Amino acid sequence: MTTQAARERKATNPAPVTAAPVGRRGVELALILLAVFLSVCGYCAVGLARTGHVPPDAVRHGAGLGVLALLAHLAVRLRAPHADPLPLPIAVLLNGLGLVLIHRLDLETPGDRAAPAQLMWSTLGIGLFVVVVWLLRDHRVLRQATKACGISALVLLVLPALFPAVNGARIWIRLAGFSLQPAEFAKVLLVVFFAGHLAVHREALAETGRRALGPVVATWLLSVGVLVLERDLGTSLLFFALFVILLYVATGRLTWIALGLALLSAAAVAVARVEPHVRGRVADWLDPFASVEAGLGAGQIAQSLFAFAAGGLFGEGLGQGQSILIGFAAKSDFILATAGEELGLAGLSAVIVLYALLVERGYRAAQLTRDPFGRLLAVGLASLIAVQVFVIAGGVTGLIPLTGMAMPFLAQGGSSVVTNWVIVALLIRLGDAANRDPADADGDPAGR
């Protein structure tokens, strides 16, 4: 009798199930068009500032970005109709702004143009976004590959140690003019591994015995090993912080956060004393103007702080800053300094808010997801973006030592932009599963 009444209520009031996806996708499409429009406006503003006229390829630039964004939207509309409408437009806007900033800096270095390559990598990233959304119908199938993801991530993390250092860190693989940063792909695999492992063992890890300490100590040792072998403070910090965050979410014990911070601090202090590359970055952080006072000119951190100061509240305007004085890392590690100088505090705050919204939507998907693995996966993916933004923004503003990671979507880096599009695709898939009517959900293909 109760079942029959429920069926009758569902049959007489189907609007919440059918209307919601249509409304979500309509909002998403409108925001995507706005994101493309703002990106084209930025591209035109750079041309007007530098040459006095609109770039002749502005229409082609906007059409290319628009077609890619609409293909991504079409994939979401057809395969993930219940997904959150915000992550995709945010990613399009951040990627579009990144292309504008890199193109603007290319005008200062005509012999080293990075925007065309970045556009190619962005196209590949959006292509992978479509593939993930289209083929991955249920995020729970990833749980079956937990061990494979963990092993693959460790291999990718260690592999750069076999190649020569680049700018003081061993984080690149360079062969025949082709470069790749394996750690960017490893971080997504690590999220899947951590989520799968903790979803199974979260109750045991809630205890405080020696068995519970094992995973934390092992992860701490591995992160220190990455730091020592590759002199990559950013990857080590991200690797360890990610595990501690997921461990806290899985167990709810604040002691894991305290223990994680203590272990990471001890490792950072020890390595900074013996590793010259890391020690140099700490020294620059403690006194960024030391080289200026010594008459040697401003270093990268000092130039970055000068750029932020010159931007003021509303910025110098796109195409009118001097952030290229930062040097070889202006398009990568210090791309946020260009945004701060040319968009000002107001524009920089808007960029940070976009990242905050993207992270918040990931955490919201985690809150609504019904299975433990999906919840941990959503938290891990959102935390990847949150930790990277905090570490990079903190490094270029002098809040913490510089780490050398890439700002998601904004900075030059093919491996980074491709990985970030995959992260957004997974968040889209998780959001679709979280918002779907439980009565329409399939069974768990991967087990509990």
KAPEPE-V508224 format. One record per backbone hydrogen bond with DSSP energy under -0.5 kcal/mol. CO is the residue of the C=O (numbers start at 0). NH is the residue of the N-H. If there is no record, write none. Layout:
# KAPEPE-V508224
co nh
CO NH
CO NH
This chain:
# KAPEPE-V508224
co nh
0 4
1 5
2 6
3 7
4 8
5 9
6 10
7 11
8 12
13 16
13 17
14 18
14 19
15 19
17 21
18 22
19 23
20 24
21 25
22 26
23 27
24 28
25 29
26 30
27 31
28 32
29 33
30 34
31 35
32 36
33 37
34 38
35 39
36 40
37 41
38 42
39 43
40 44
41 45
42 46
43 47
44 48
45 49
46 50
46 51
46 52
47 51
54 57
56 60
57 61
58 62
59 63
60 64
61 65
62 66
63 67
64 68
65 69
66 70
67 71
68 72
69 73
70 74
71 75
72 76
73 77
74 78
75 79
79 82
84 88
85 89
86 90
87 91
88 92
89 93
90 94
91 95
92 96
93 97
94 98
95 99
96 100
97 101
98 102
99 103
100 104
101 105
102 106
104 107
104 108
105 108
108 111
111 113
113 117
114 118
115 119
116 120
117 121
118 122
119 123
120 124
121 125
122 126
123 127
124 128
125 129
126 130
127 131
128 132
129 133
130 134
131 135
134 136
137 140
138 141
139 142
140 143
141 144
142 145
144 148
145 149
146 150
147 151
148 152
149 153
150 154
151 155
152 156
153 157
154 158
155 159
157 160
158 161
159 162
165 168
168 165
168 170
172 174
172 179
174 177
177 174
179 172
179 181
180 183
180 184
181 184
181 185
182 186
183 187
184 188
185 189
186 190
187 191
188 192
189 193
190 194
191 195
192 196
193 197
194 198
195 199
196 200
197 201
200 204
201 205
203 206
208 212
209 213
210 214
211 215
212 216
213 217
214 218
215 219
216 220
217 221
218 222
219 223
220 224
221 225
222 226
223 227
224 228
225 229
225 231
226 230
229 169
230 232
231 235
232 236
233 237
234 238
235 239
236 240
237 241
238 242
239 243
240 244
241 245
242 246
243 247
244 248
245 249
246 250
247 251
251 253
252 255
252 256
253 257
254 258
255 259
256 260
257 261
258 262
259 263
260 264
261 265
262 266
263 267
264 268
265 269
266 270
267 271
268 272
269 273
270 273
270 274
273 275
274 278
275 279
276 280
277 281
278 282
279 283
280 284
281 285
282 286
286 289
287 298
288 292
289 293
290 295
290 296
291 294
298 302
299 303
300 304
301 305
302 306
303 307
304 308
305 309
306 310
307 311
308 311
310 314
311 344
312 345
316 319
321 324
322 325
323 326
326 329
328 331
328 333
330 411
331 334
331 406
333 336
333 337
334 338
335 339
336 340
337 341
338 342
339 343
340 315
341 316
342 346
343 347
344 348
345 349
346 350
347 351
348 352
349 353
350 354
351 355
352 356
353 357
354 358
355 359
356 360
357 361
358 362
359 363
360 364
361 365
362 366
363 367
364 368
370 374
371 375
372 376
373 377
374 378
375 379
376 380
377 381
378 382
379 383
380 384
381 385
382 386
383 387
384 388
385 389
386 390
387 391
388 392
389 393
390 394
391 395
392 396
393 398
393 399
394 397
402 233
406 410
407 409
412 416
413 417
414 418
415 419
416 420
417 421
418 422
419 423
420 424
421 425
422 426
423 427
424 428
425 429
426 430
427 431
428 432
429 433
430 434
431 435
436 439
436 440
437 440
442 444
443 446
